[in-house]
Amino acid sequence: MSLLARTADAIAGLLSPWLFLGVSASCLPRTVLNLLRERRFAVLLSPRALRDAWFGEFWGRIAGPNIRLNAAERVVPLLEGRTAAGRVLLEDEVSACPPVAGVVLEVGAGSGLWVDVFPSFVAEGFGAVSSPEAGTDVRRRGAQRSSSGSKGITRVYGVEPNRDQHPSLRKAIARAGLEDVYRIVPVGIEELDDSSKWDGRVEKGSVDCIVSILCLCSIPDPEKNIRELYRYLKKGGRWYVYEHVRCEYSWYMRLYQRLLNVFWPHFIGGCLLCRQTEKTLREAGPWEKIDVGQPPIEPWYQAVPHILGVFTK
């Protein structure tokens, strides 16, 4: 690639987050009009409620589906156990990590963006084993993993305290055929084991796998809540992570990311760019194995870098 082409790519990459903010801003008038039509005046008068409604409009109609489309090439292999050091393994490379299985805790289930991936990993006799939306390759590889000895998923708890997301989440569960496997948990992380807060209970030390996909950037009090989630994992349990994190690889990109972060939370539903999520996960408790890294395909000008991989307790 020529110097001119590389320079053009870098400029486009650096400007991309601002364009993302601009698309979010364009959804605000539509959000306000919808609230006026629905006579939800209380939401208009509450900055926090208006921000949540605005983010729901932006994420549900535009950002979420596009991010789902682009991130699937990393998230699906992650859940299959086909990553190492932030890199997606090739088909002929041997993975040392098993696929997601057993009792699964999906943090930040939202509107069900990733629900259609889970049927490929469901244990035989526990519900659907394929999903039209997930794609042929996902179903084929999932079936191969199941036959190679993985016990498969027996239960998914989708943690989503925002009840406005539940109708869309239920539709996604129904489309995936997971009504008997996937259960919505309508409370926050701190109340998962409190049966007085919801009609169920997740006991500490009972979870085989935690899945967090682009959600730890916005949970409240991340140090406390990530430590709390760690306590739900069994010994040997695995935490599958795909999250964006603070820039660490150059002072100028750290500075640029901080500038973006002045505006980002206000336009993207409270999401914070500069969280040290990998550090917080590492310090949540003792781990037997950590295999995470930044995807090598992400260039130096990536203002929203990610980590991809698995923590094993």
C-alpha positions in Angstrom: 0.0 0.0 0.0 1.3 3.4 -0.9 2.1 6.1 1.6 -0.8 8.2 0.3 -3.2 5.3 0.7 -1.9 4.6 4.2 -2.3 8.2 5.2 -5.8 8.3 3.8 -6.7 5.2 5.8 -5.3 6.7 9.0 -7.2 10.0 8.6 -10.4 8.1 7.9 -9.8 5.9 11.0 -9.2 8.9 13.2 -12.3 10.7 11.9 -14.5 7.6 12.2 -15.4 8.0 15.9 -16.6 11.6 15.2 -18.8 10.4 12.4 -20.2 7.8 14.8 -21.1 10.5 17.3 -22.7 12.5 14.4 -25.0 9.5 13.5 -26.0 9.3 17.2 -26.8 13.0 17.3 -29.0 12.6 14.2 -31.2 10.2 16.2 -32.0 12.7 18.9 -34.7 14.7 17.0 -36.5 11.4 16.1 -36.3 10.3 19.7 -37.9 13.6 20.9 -40.7 13.4 18.3 -41.5 9.8 19.3 -41.7 10.7 23.0 -44.0 13.6 22.2 -46.2 11.4 20.1 -46.3 8.9 22.9 -46.9 11.6 25.4 -44.0 10.5 27.5 -43.3 13.9 28.9 -41.7 12.7 32.0 -38.9 11.1 29.9 -38.3 14.4 28.2 -38.0 16.2 31.5 -35.4 13.7 32.8 -31.9 14.0 31.3 -31.0 10.4 32.3 -34.2 8.9 30.9 -34.0 11.0 27.7 -30.4 9.8 27.2 -31.4 6.2 27.6 -34.3 6.6 25.2 -32.0 8.4 22.7 -29.4 5.6 23.0 -32.0 3.0 22.5 -33.1 4.6 19.3 -29.6 4.9 18.0 -28.4 1.5 19.1 -31.5 -0.4 18.2 -32.0 1.0 14.7 -28.5 1.8 13.5 -25.4 1.1 15.6 -26.3 -2.3 17.2 -27.1 -4.2 13.9 -24.0 -2.8 12.2 -21.7 -3.6 15.1 -23.2 -7.0 15.3 -22.4 -7.6 11.6 -18.8 -6.4 11.9 -18.0 -8.0 15.3 -19.4 -11.4 14.6 -16.2 -12.5 12.8 -14.5 -12.2 16.2 -17.2 -12.9 18.7 -18.3 -16.3 17.2 -14.8 -17.7 17.1 -14.3 -16.4 20.7 -17.3 -18.4 21.9 -16.1 -21.4 20.0 -12.8 -21.2 21.8 -10.9 -20.4 18.6 -8.8 -17.4 19.7 -5.3 -16.9 21.1 -3.6 -13.7 22.2 -6.4 -11.6 20.7 -6.1 -13.4 17.3 -8.8 -15.6 15.7 -7.3 -19.0 14.9 -7.4 -20.5 11.5 -9.5 -23.6 10.9 -6.5 -25.9 10.9 -5.0 -24.5 14.2 -5.6 -26.3 17.4 -7.4 -24.4 20.2 -6.5 -24.9 23.8 -9.8 -23.4 25.0 -13.2 -25.2 25.0 -16.3 -23.5 23.6 -18.9 -21.8 25.8 -20.9 -24.5 27.7 -22.9 -25.3 30.8 -24.5 -22.5 32.8 -23.8 -19.2 31.0 -24.2 -15.7 32.3 -24.5 -13.1 29.5 -23.8 -9.7 30.9 -25.6 -6.8 29.3 -27.9 -8.8 27.1 -29.6 -5.6 25.9 -32.0 -6.2 23.0 -30.7 -9.6 22.3 -28.0 -8.7 19.7 -26.0 -12.0 20.3 -28.8 -14.4 21.3 -28.8 -16.0 17.9 -25.3 -17.3 18.4 -26.1 -19.4 21.4 -28.2 -22.1 19.7 -25.1 -23.6 18.1 -23.7 -24.4 21.5 -26.8 -25.7 23.3 -26.5 -29.2 24.7 -28.7 -31.9 23.1 -32.1 -32.1 24.6 -32.0 -28.5 26.1 -33.6 -26.6 23.2 -32.8 -25.4 19.7 -29.5 -26.5 18.2 -29.4 -24.2 15.2 -30.3 -20.7 14.3 -31.1 -19.4 10.8 -29.6 -16.0 11.7 -26.4 -17.5 13.0 -25.3 -18.8 9.6 -24.3 -22.2 8.2 -20.7 -22.0 9.2 -21.5 -21.3 12.8 -24.0 -24.2 13.0 -21.6 -26.6 11.4 -18.7 -25.7 13.7 -21.0 -25.7 16.7 -22.2 -29.2 15.8 -18.6 -30.4 15.4 -17.7 -29.0 18.8 -20.6 -30.7 20.4 -19.7 -34.0 18.9 -16.1 -33.7 20.1 -17.1 -33.9 23.7 -18.3 -30.5 24.8 -21.4 -30.8 27.0 -22.9 -27.7 25.5 -25.0 -24.9 27.1 -27.7 -26.0 29.5 -28.9 -22.5 30.7 -28.3 -18.9 29.8 -29.0 -16.1 32.2 -29.2 -12.8 30.3 -28.5 -9.9 32.7 -30.5 -6.9 31.6 -31.9 -4.5 34.2 -33.3 -2.1 31.6 -36.8 -3.4 31.2 -37.4 -1.3 28.1 -35.0 -3.7 26.3 -37.0 -6.8 27.4 -39.6 -6.9 24.6 -36.9 -7.0 21.9 -34.8 -9.5 24.0 -37.8 -11.8 24.2 -38.4 -11.7 20.5 -34.7 -12.6 19.9 -35.0 -15.5 22.3 -38.1 -16.8 20.5 -36.5 -16.4 17.1 -33.6 -18.5 18.3 -35.9 -21.1 19.8 -34.3 -20.7 23.2 -37.4 -20.1 25.4 -36.5 -23.2 27.5 -32.9 -22.3 27.8 -32.5 -18.5 28.0 -33.8 -16.6 31.0 -33.9 -12.9 31.3 -32.5 -11.6 34.6 -34.2 -8.1 35.2 -31.8 -6.9 37.9 -28.3 -5.6 38.2 -25.2 -7.6 38.9 -25.4 -6.9 42.7 -28.8 -8.6 42.9 -28.2 -11.8 40.9 -28.4 -14.0 44.0 -31.2 -12.0 45.7 -34.5 -13.9 45.2 -36.4 -11.0 46.8 -35.5 -8.8 43.9 -36.6 -11.1 41.0 -38.3 -14.5 40.6 -35.1 -16.5 40.5 -31.6 -16.7 41.9 -28.1 -17.3 40.5 -25.8 -18.7 43.2 -22.2 -17.7 43.6 -19.9 -20.4 42.3 -22.5 -21.9 40.0 -21.7 -20.4 36.6 -19.5 -22.2 34.1 -19.1 -19.3 31.7 -19.5 -15.6 31.6 -19.9 -13.8 28.3 -19.4 -10.0 28.1 -19.5 -8.4 24.7 -19.1 -4.6 24.5 -20.9 -4.0 27.8 -18.3 -3.5 30.6 -17.7 0.0 29.2 -20.9 1.3 30.7 -21.6 -0.8 33.8 -21.6 1.2 37.1 -18.7 0.8 39.5 -16.8 -1.6 37.2 -14.2 -2.6 39.8 -16.9 -3.7 42.3 -19.2 -5.3 39.8 -16.4 -7.2 37.9 -15.2 -8.6 41.3 -18.7 -9.6 42.0 -19.1 -11.4 38.7 -15.9 -13.2 39.3 -17.4 -14.8 42.4 -20.2 -16.4 40.3 -17.7 -18.4 38.3 -16.9 -22.0 39.3 -13.3 -23.0 39.7 -12.2 -23.7 36.2 -15.0 -21.4 34.8 -14.3 -19.2 31.8 -15.0 -15.5 31.1 -15.2 -14.8 27.3 -14.4 -11.2 26.7 -14.7 -8.8 23.7 -14.6 -5.3 25.0 -13.2 -1.9 24.0 -10.6 -0.5 26.4 -8.3 2.4 27.0 -5.5 3.1 24.5 -2.2 1.9 25.9 0.2 1.8 22.9 1.1 5.5 22.4 0.8 8.8 24.3 -0.7 10.6 21.3 -3.5 8.1 20.9 -4.2 8.1 24.6 -4.5 11.9 24.5 -6.8 11.6 21.4 -9.0 9.0 23.1 -9.3 11.3 26.1 -10.5 14.1 23.9 -13.1 11.8 22.3 -14.2 10.7 25.8 -15.2 14.2 26.7 -18.1 13.9 24.3 -18.6 10.1 23.9 -20.5 9.2 27.1 -23.1 11.9 26.4 -23.8 10.7 22.8 -23.4 6.9 23.4 -25.6 6.2 26.4 -22.9 6.6 29.1 -20.3 4.4 27.5 -16.8 5.3 28.6 -13.8 4.9 26.3 -10.9 5.1 28.7 -11.7 2.3 31.1 -8.9 -0.1 31.9 -11.1 -3.1 31.6 -8.4 -5.7 31.1 -6.6 -4.5 34.2 -9.8 -4.6 36.2 -10.5 -8.1 35.0 -7.0 -9.3 35.9 -7.3 -7.9 39.4 -10.8 -9.3 40.0 -9.3 -12.4 41.6 -6.7 -15.2 40.9 -6.9 -16.7 37.4 -5.5 -20.0 36.3 -5.0 -18.8 32.8 -5.4 -15.5 30.9 -5.3 -15.5 27.1 -6.4 -12.1 25.9 -4.9 -9.5 23.6 -5.8 -6.7 21.2 -6.7 -8.1 17.7 -3.6 -7.7 15.6 -5.8 -6.4 12.7 -6.5 -3.2 14.6 -4.1 -0.4 13.4 -2.2 2.1 15.4 -4.8 4.8 14.8 -7.6 2.7 16.4 -9.2 5.2 18.8 -11.5 2.5 20.2 -9.2 -0.5 20.6 -10.5 -3.9 21.9 -9.4 -6.9 23.9 -10.4 -10.4 22.8 -10.0 -13.6 24.7 -10.7 -15.8 27.7 -10.0 -15.6 31.4 -10.0 -19.0 33.2 -10.5 -19.2 36.9 
